[in-house]
Amino acid sequence: MKHADIKAAAEALFNEQRNPFGAFSISSETHHAVTIPDAVRRCRWIAVDINASAFGLYFVSPSPERARLVPSFDSDYPATAVTTKFIAGANGEEMVHHSGASTAPRWWADDGIAGSDAVFKNLAWAERTAPLAPGTNGIAFPVHADRGHCGLVVFLGSTIALPEDTLYEIHARCFSLFAAVARIRPNDAGRMRSISKRELECLKLTANGNTSEEIARLLKLSVHTANQYLTQSTQKLNAVNRNQAVAKALRLGLIE
């Protein structure tokens, strides 16, 4: 398939929120990740191929209050890179909206080095955006998978080498990788039963160390009702108890 044909197919499918590359496959490397460490290794291979120094994979959280980018892993795995905290914070809000409407990559150049943005300016399909992390250069690939999963695969580095004739190949590999990670964590990303504002309030207060009695007093509820909200949110998050529900809600960005 010619790159021009791939680009046309991608543009035609922007609003369908699906892999614009269809069954396009570079190799089996990104299709069979069975663990997060395995997925990290495969993402690192992609980063090496474009000379990126760092990377990260993010899901768009299903929060009914405010969708945000939730990190699955980055190049510092199992730790979390400082840049990931910026991307998962307010810096990533624009990309959350963009990834829900388009699969067009977005790039930025903020390392202060003259001419370092030249490699991105030649990418006709990609558009410039505000830096996702200050002082960095990078490119973000919006990705989608089954069951409504949506997210980004991000690569950072001042010496990224990404000719336009390989842009679609790299994007296709990102789609395949994201689909593999979505299968690994089907309950931790993508859509789930909607959690109400009150249920989230109870979870957040639980995370802050409040008991059911204290939550009831703070929210002007009966203890029975507070417990009911906590039970419902625990069930919706497929958690075994409140503590696990709080941990999942924090990881998914439902509460802070």
C-alpha positions as CSV (number, residue, x, y, z in Angstrom):
1,M,0.0,0.0,0.0
2,K,1.4,3.4,-1.0
3,H,1.9,6.0,1.7
4,A,-0.4,8.4,-0.1
5,D,-3.2,5.7,0.0
6,I,-2.6,5.1,3.7
7,K,-2.8,8.9,4.4
8,A,-6.1,9.2,2.4
9,A,-7.6,6.2,4.3
10,A,-6.5,7.7,7.6
11,E,-8.0,11.1,6.9
12,A,-11.3,9.5,5.7
13,L,-11.6,7.6,9.0
14,F,-10.8,10.4,11.5
15,N,-14.3,10.7,12.8
16,E,-14.8,6.9,13.1
17,Q,-12.3,6.7,16.0
18,R,-10.7,3.5,14.6
19,N,-7.3,2.3,13.4
20,P,-7.0,4.1,10.0
21,F,-4.5,1.5,9.0
22,G,-6.9,-1.4,9.2
23,A,-5.1,-4.7,9.2
24,F,-1.8,-3.0,8.2
25,S,1.0,-4.8,10.0
26,I,4.7,-4.1,10.1
27,S,5.6,-7.2,11.9
28,S,4.4,-9.3,14.8
29,E,6.4,-7.3,17.4
30,T,3.5,-5.2,18.5
31,H,0.7,-7.6,18.2
32,H,1.5,-10.2,20.9
33,A,2.5,-8.2,24.1
34,V,1.3,-10.3,27.0
35,T,2.7,-8.3,29.9
36,I,3.3,-4.6,30.5
37,P,7.1,-5.1,30.6
38,D,6.9,-6.8,27.2
39,A,4.9,-3.8,25.9
40,V,7.5,-1.4,27.3
41,R,10.2,-3.3,25.4
42,R,8.2,-3.2,22.2
43,C,7.6,0.5,22.6
44,R,11.4,1.0,23.2
45,W,12.0,-0.7,19.8
46,I,9.8,1.9,18.1
47,A,11.6,4.7,20.0
48,V,15.0,3.3,18.8
49,D,13.8,3.2,15.2
50,I,13.1,7.0,15.3
51,N,16.0,7.9,17.5
52,A,13.7,9.0,20.4
53,S,15.2,9.3,23.8
54,A,12.0,8.8,25.8
55,F,8.4,7.5,25.3
56,G,5.1,6.9,27.0
57,L,1.8,5.3,26.4
58,Y,-1.4,6.9,27.8
59,F,-5.1,6.0,28.0
60,V,-7.8,8.6,28.0
61,S,-9.7,8.1,31.3
62,P,-13.4,7.4,31.3
63,S,-14.0,10.1,34.0
64,P,-17.5,11.6,33.7
65,E,-16.1,14.8,35.3
66,R,-13.0,15.5,33.3
67,A,-11.3,13.2,30.8
68,R,-7.5,13.2,31.2
69,L,-4.5,11.2,30.1
70,V,-3.6,8.3,32.4
71,P,-0.1,6.9,32.0
72,S,0.2,3.1,31.4
73,F,4.0,3.2,31.3
74,D,6.9,5.3,30.1
75,S,10.6,4.8,29.3
76,D,11.4,5.0,33.1
77,Y,9.2,2.0,33.8
78,P,8.6,0.7,36.5
79,A,9.2,4.3,37.8
80,T,7.4,7.3,36.3
81,A,9.3,10.0,34.4
82,V,8.9,13.7,35.3
83,T,7.7,14.4,31.7
84,T,4.9,11.9,32.2
85,K,3.5,14.0,35.1
86,F,3.3,17.0,32.9
87,I,1.7,15.1,30.0
88,A,-0.9,13.5,32.4
89,G,-1.6,16.9,33.9
90,A,-3.1,20.1,32.4
91,N,-0.6,20.0,29.6
92,G,-2.3,17.0,28.1
93,E,-5.9,18.3,28.2
94,E,-5.9,19.6,24.6
95,M,-4.6,16.2,23.3
96,V,-7.4,14.4,25.1
97,H,-10.0,16.3,23.0
98,H,-7.9,16.0,19.9
99,S,-7.4,12.2,20.2
100,G,-11.2,11.8,20.5
101,A,-11.8,13.5,17.2
102,S,-8.8,12.8,15.0
103,T,-5.9,10.4,14.5
104,A,-3.6,13.1,13.1
105,P,-0.3,13.2,15.0
106,R,0.7,16.3,16.8
107,W,4.3,17.5,17.4
108,W,6.1,20.3,19.4
109,A,9.6,21.7,19.7
110,D,10.6,23.5,22.9
111,D,14.2,22.5,23.5
112,G,15.6,25.9,22.5
113,I,17.9,24.4,19.9
114,A,17.7,26.3,16.6
115,G,16.5,24.1,13.7
116,S,15.5,21.1,15.9
117,D,12.0,21.4,14.7
118,A,12.9,20.9,11.1
119,V,12.2,17.1,11.1
120,F,8.6,17.8,12.2
121,K,7.9,20.7,9.8
122,N,8.3,18.3,6.9
123,L,5.5,16.0,8.1
124,A,2.5,17.1,6.1
125,W,0.0,15.1,8.0
126,A,1.2,16.1,11.5
127,E,0.3,19.4,13.1
128,R,2.1,21.6,15.6
129,T,0.7,21.8,19.2
130,A,1.7,23.3,22.5
131,P,4.5,21.4,24.3
132,L,3.2,18.5,26.3
133,A,6.3,18.8,28.5
134,P,8.3,22.0,28.9
135,G,11.8,22.0,27.4
136,T,11.2,19.0,25.2
137,N,10.7,18.1,21.6
138,G,8.2,15.3,20.8
139,I,5.4,13.8,18.7
140,A,2.1,12.3,20.0
141,F,0.2,9.6,18.0
142,P,-3.5,9.4,18.8
143,V,-4.6,5.7,18.9
144,H,-7.8,3.8,19.4
145,A,-8.7,0.2,20.1
146,D,-11.7,-2.1,20.6
147,R,-14.3,-1.4,23.3
148,G,-13.9,2.4,23.1
149,H,-10.3,2.5,24.2
150,C,-8.6,5.7,23.3
151,G,-5.2,7.2,24.0
152,L,-1.8,8.4,22.9
153,V,1.7,7.0,22.2
154,V,4.2,9.8,22.8
155,F,7.9,10.0,21.8
156,L,10.4,12.6,23.1
157,G,13.8,13.7,22.0
158,S,15.9,16.5,20.4
159,T,17.3,14.2,17.7
160,I,14.1,12.3,16.6
161,A,14.5,11.1,13.0
162,L,11.1,10.7,11.4
163,P,10.9,11.0,7.6
164,E,7.4,11.4,6.2
165,D,7.7,8.1,4.3
166,T,8.0,6.3,7.7
167,L,5.4,8.4,9.6
168,Y,2.5,6.1,8.7
169,E,4.5,3.0,9.5
170,I,5.3,4.2,13.0
171,H,1.8,5.3,13.6
172,A,0.5,1.8,12.5
173,R,2.9,0.2,15.0
174,C,1.6,2.5,17.7
175,F,-2.0,1.4,17.0
176,S,-1.0,-2.2,17.2
177,L,0.9,-1.7,20.4
178,F,-2.0,0.2,22.0
179,A,-4.4,-2.5,21.0
180,A,-2.1,-5.1,22.7
181,V,-1.9,-3.0,25.9
182,A,-5.7,-2.5,25.9
183,R,-6.1,-6.3,25.8
184,I,-3.7,-6.7,28.7
185,R,-5.7,-4.3,30.9
186,P,-9.3,-4.5,29.8
187,N,-10.7,-3.4,33.1
188,D,-8.3,-0.6,33.7
189,A,-8.8,1.6,30.6
190,G,-11.5,2.5,28.1
191,R,-15.2,2.5,28.9
192,M,-16.8,1.2,32.0
193,R,-20.1,1.6,33.8
194,S,-20.6,5.3,34.5
195,I,-19.6,6.4,38.0
196,S,-21.7,9.2,39.4
197,K,-20.4,12.5,40.9
198,R,-21.5,11.5,44.4
199,E,-19.8,8.1,44.1
200,L,-16.6,9.8,43.1
201,E,-16.9,12.2,46.0
202,C,-17.2,9.3,48.4
203,L,-14.2,7.6,46.9
204,K,-12.1,10.7,47.1
205,L,-13.0,11.2,50.7
206,T,-12.1,7.5,51.4
207,A,-8.8,8.1,49.7
208,N,-8.2,11.0,52.1
209,G,-8.7,8.7,55.0
210,N,-12.3,9.4,56.0
211,T,-14.5,6.8,57.5
212,S,-18.1,6.1,56.3
213,E,-19.4,8.1,59.3
214,E,-17.1,11.1,58.5
215,I,-18.1,10.9,54.8
216,A,-21.8,10.9,55.7
217,R,-21.3,14.0,57.9
218,L,-19.3,15.9,55.3
219,L,-21.7,15.2,52.5
220,K,-24.8,15.4,54.7
221,L,-25.9,11.8,53.9
222,S,-26.9,8.9,56.1
223,V,-24.2,6.4,56.9
224,H,-26.2,3.8,55.0
225,T,-26.3,6.0,51.8
226,A,-22.6,6.7,52.0
227,N,-21.8,3.0,52.3
228,Q,-24.2,2.4,49.3
229,Y,-22.3,4.9,47.1
230,L,-19.0,3.3,48.1
231,T,-20.3,-0.2,47.3
232,Q,-21.7,0.8,44.0
233,S,-18.4,2.5,42.9
234,T,-16.4,-0.6,44.1
235,Q,-18.6,-2.8,41.9
236,K,-18.4,-0.5,38.9
237,L,-14.6,-0.5,39.1
238,N,-14.5,-4.3,39.4
239,A,-12.7,-4.0,42.7
240,V,-12.8,-6.5,45.6
241,N,-12.9,-3.8,48.3
242,R,-12.9,-0.1,48.9
243,N,-9.1,0.1,49.1
244,Q,-8.7,-1.5,45.7
245,A,-11.5,0.7,44.3
246,V,-9.6,3.8,45.5
247,A,-6.4,2.5,44.0
248,K,-8.0,1.9,40.6
249,A,-9.8,5.3,40.7
250,L,-6.5,7.0,41.3
251,R,-4.7,5.1,38.6
252,L,-7.5,5.9,36.1
253,G,-7.5,9.6,37.0
254,L,-11.1,9.5,38.2
255,I,-10.0,11.1,41.5
256,E,-6.9,13.0,42.6
